[in-house]
Amino acid sequence: MGYTPRSKQQLIKDFITFPIRAVHIFEDDKWGLTSLASERFDYVKHEVQGYCLDVGCGRYNRFINKYLEGHGIGIDVFKYEGLTEENLVEDIKKFPFPNETFDTVTFIANINHIPPSMRDNELSEAYRCLKYGGNVLVTIANPVAGIAVHKVVRFHDIVFGTNYDMDHARGMAEGEEYYLKDKEIVSRLAKAGFINIRRKYFWTQWFLNHMFIGYK
Ligand SMILES: C[S@@+](CC[C@H](N)C(=O)[O-])C[C@H]1O[C@@H](n2cnc3c(N)ncnc32)[C@H](O)[C@@H]1O
């Protein structure tokens, strides 16, 4: 199914039911409510300026395929189900694209999973692959919420036999973390060359998740 923007009523319903969604609705929408994954994709989609690179795209390359209707490329270091050879970039030190290919580069729930020694490098690669005027979008949960949601998802998988914890499926590499401080993200974005960096909160997640938007 394609992407349908959330109505005002849906946004209000999602806001009120956030605690239920945070403990039970992670990837697929349920009971007329939006999952946490759909919701972060929804917020990010609104800031995408055109042809998009999604770094750390995860299973089924969902953001590009569903939310951008294929208008972009998703890459990941792990071959999750639903990914092709095109999506898999095992040596991610250099993104396999020419300079100035994309209008937007996204890091969705992903920057904390990039080991610290590689963060500057991948942000620089994002900068290189962006056109001038293009934007970078980096989502990150509040530290406490990031850890709590991860633990809830893991608990849910164990108790209900589900398979939502993508990080467990892959095995966390050394240096991956469950959250990053805003200060670190802003300073790394600036170091990579991004300007006019601002923060946008996800209000329907009670401001416990947000994204940074920067420009080349
Ligand atoms: C929590 S998942 C998020 C997946 C997807 N973006 C989403 O929002 O559902 C984190 C992703 O980061 C990817 N990842 C791990 N190490 C990475 C690296 N060095 N560079 C880019 N992505 C990486 C993982 O394979 C995984 O797909």
The ligand as an ORCA input file, in Angstrom:
! r2SCAN-3c Opt
* xyz 0 1
  C      17.331      0.969     14.197
  S      17.716      0.516     12.556
  C      16.815      1.744     11.644
  C      16.389      1.255     10.288
  C      15.500      2.225      9.487
  N      16.232      3.427      9.131
  C      14.252      2.579     10.265
  O      14.087      3.756     10.622
  O      13.458      1.680     10.515
  C      19.421      1.040     12.409
  C      20.010      0.728     11.034
  O      21.359      1.214     10.970
  C      22.099      0.293     10.171
  N      23.557      0.467     10.391
  C      24.377     -0.160     11.259
  N      25.643      0.250     11.106
  C      25.637      1.191     10.131
  C      26.640      1.992      9.511
  N      27.935      1.949      9.868
  N      26.257      2.822      8.522
  C      24.969      2.913      8.144
  N      23.986      2.179      8.675
  C      24.311      1.325      9.662
  C      21.566     -1.043     10.633
  O      21.905     -2.107      9.780
  C      20.071     -0.761     10.695
  O      19.434     -0.981      9.488
*
